[in-house]
Amino acid sequence: MRLLVSEVHNFGGFFGGDTVTLSGADWRSPGAEEQTLTIDESALANVISRHQVAAGMLLELTMAGERVDRAVLLGAADPEALRLALGDPPLAGLLSGPQVLSHRCASCALWVPTAPDPDRCPICGEILAVIG
């Protein structure tokens, strides 16, 4: 299930565990009912910290019954939020020029990471246009 986060309610701590509680609706499902979920930090596959999860992010959720077993960040409404959540990418040696870390997909209306394919949106497969 792909969930577009509409609100982050809180980050669990001492008694609540290492969790993030958020609300969102099934992405691109008109009239989808909003739901509230609690996700353990260990289920966040590519997000460096639960504190980086924000409204406007698109998460791919793998459920185990009512529990989120795995959550993968696919994109975000804000490029800075995307970069903060994903952290610094590993560099493969010396770069010959600037490294493009994300693009805005016009079809999805989200910023998406460019790895592993810098030419196509990892969500919808559309060709990413270079702006500038």
C-alpha positions as CSV (number, residue, x, y, z in Angstrom):
1,M,0.0,0.0,0.0
2,R,1.2,3.5,-0.8
3,L,0.3,6.0,1.9
4,L,0.6,9.8,1.4
5,V,1.3,11.2,4.9
6,S,-1.0,14.1,5.7
7,E,0.1,14.7,9.4
8,V,2.7,13.4,11.8
9,H,1.1,13.3,15.3
10,N,4.0,12.3,17.5
11,F,7.3,10.5,17.9
12,G,7.2,7.8,20.6
13,G,9.9,7.8,23.2
14,F,10.7,6.2,26.5
15,F,7.2,4.6,27.2
16,G,5.9,4.7,23.6
17,G,9.0,3.0,22.1
18,D,10.9,4.2,19.1
19,T,7.9,5.0,16.9
20,V,6.3,7.6,14.7
21,T,2.5,8.0,14.7
22,L,1.0,9.5,11.5
23,S,-2.1,9.9,9.4
24,G,-2.5,9.5,5.7
25,A,-4.6,8.1,2.9
26,D,-4.0,5.5,0.2
27,W,-2.2,7.5,-2.6
28,R,-4.1,8.2,-5.7
29,S,-7.3,6.6,-4.5
30,P,-10.0,9.2,-4.7
31,G,-12.1,9.3,-1.6
32,A,-9.8,7.0,0.3
33,E,-10.4,7.1,4.0
34,E,-7.6,8.6,6.1
35,Q,-6.0,6.2,8.6
36,T,-3.7,6.6,11.6
37,L,-0.7,4.3,11.9
38,T,2.1,3.8,14.3
39,I,5.4,2.7,12.7
40,D,8.4,1.3,14.6
41,E,11.6,3.0,13.7
42,S,13.1,-0.4,12.8
43,A,10.5,-0.7,10.0
44,L,11.7,2.5,8.3
45,A,13.8,0.9,5.6
46,N,15.5,3.9,4.1
47,V,14.7,6.8,6.5
48,I,17.6,7.6,8.7
49,S,15.5,8.6,11.7
50,R,11.8,8.5,12.6
51,H,12.1,12.2,13.5
52,Q,12.6,13.0,9.7
53,V,9.2,11.6,8.7
54,A,7.0,14.6,7.6
55,A,3.7,15.4,6.0
56,G,3.8,15.2,2.2
57,M,5.9,12.1,2.1
58,L,4.8,9.0,0.2
59,L,5.6,5.7,1.9
60,E,5.3,2.2,0.5
61,L,4.0,0.1,3.4
62,T,4.2,-3.7,3.8
63,M,1.7,-4.8,6.4
64,A,1.7,-7.8,8.7
65,G,-1.9,-7.8,9.8
66,E,-2.5,-4.4,11.4
67,R,1.2,-3.7,12.0
68,V,3.6,-2.0,9.5
69,D,6.3,-4.5,8.8
70,R,8.3,-2.3,6.4
71,A,8.0,1.4,5.3
72,V,10.0,2.7,2.3
73,L,10.2,6.4,1.5
74,L,9.4,6.8,-2.2
75,G,9.1,10.6,-2.5
76,A,8.2,13.9,-0.8
77,A,6.5,17.1,-1.5
78,D,9.6,19.0,-0.4
79,P,13.1,18.3,-1.7
80,E,14.7,19.3,1.6
81,A,12.5,17.0,3.6
82,L,13.4,14.1,1.2
83,R,17.1,14.8,1.5
84,L,17.0,15.0,5.3
85,A,15.0,11.8,5.6
86,L,17.2,9.8,3.2
87,G,20.5,11.2,4.5
88,D,23.7,11.6,2.6
89,P,24.1,9.1,-0.2
90,P,27.2,6.9,-0.4
91,L,29.7,8.3,-2.9
92,A,31.4,6.0,-5.4
93,G,34.8,7.6,-5.4
94,L,35.8,10.9,-6.9
95,L,33.0,12.7,-8.8
96,S,33.7,14.4,-12.1
97,G,30.9,16.9,-11.6
98,P,27.8,17.6,-9.5
99,Q,25.7,14.6,-8.4
100,V,21.9,15.0,-8.9
101,L,20.3,13.4,-5.8
102,S,16.6,14.0,-6.7
103,H,14.2,15.3,-9.3
104,R,10.6,16.5,-9.2
105,C,8.3,14.2,-11.1
106,A,5.6,16.2,-12.8
107,S,3.3,13.2,-13.0
108,C,3.5,12.3,-9.3
109,A,3.9,15.9,-8.1
110,L,6.6,14.7,-5.7
111,W,10.4,14.9,-5.4
112,V,11.9,11.5,-5.9
113,P,15.5,10.1,-5.4
114,T,17.3,9.6,-8.6
115,A,19.0,6.3,-7.6
116,P,19.2,3.7,-9.0
117,D,17.8,5.2,-12.3
118,P,18.4,8.9,-12.7
119,D,16.2,9.1,-15.8
120,R,12.9,7.6,-14.6
121,C,10.6,8.2,-11.7
122,P,10.8,5.3,-9.3
123,I,7.1,5.7,-8.5
124,C,5.4,5.9,-11.9
125,G,8.2,5.2,-14.4
126,E,7.8,8.5,-16.2
127,I,10.9,10.1,-17.8
128,L,12.3,12.8,-15.4
129,A,12.8,16.2,-17.1
130,V,15.9,18.2,-16.3
131,I,14.9,21.7,-15.4
132,G,17.2,24.5,-15.8
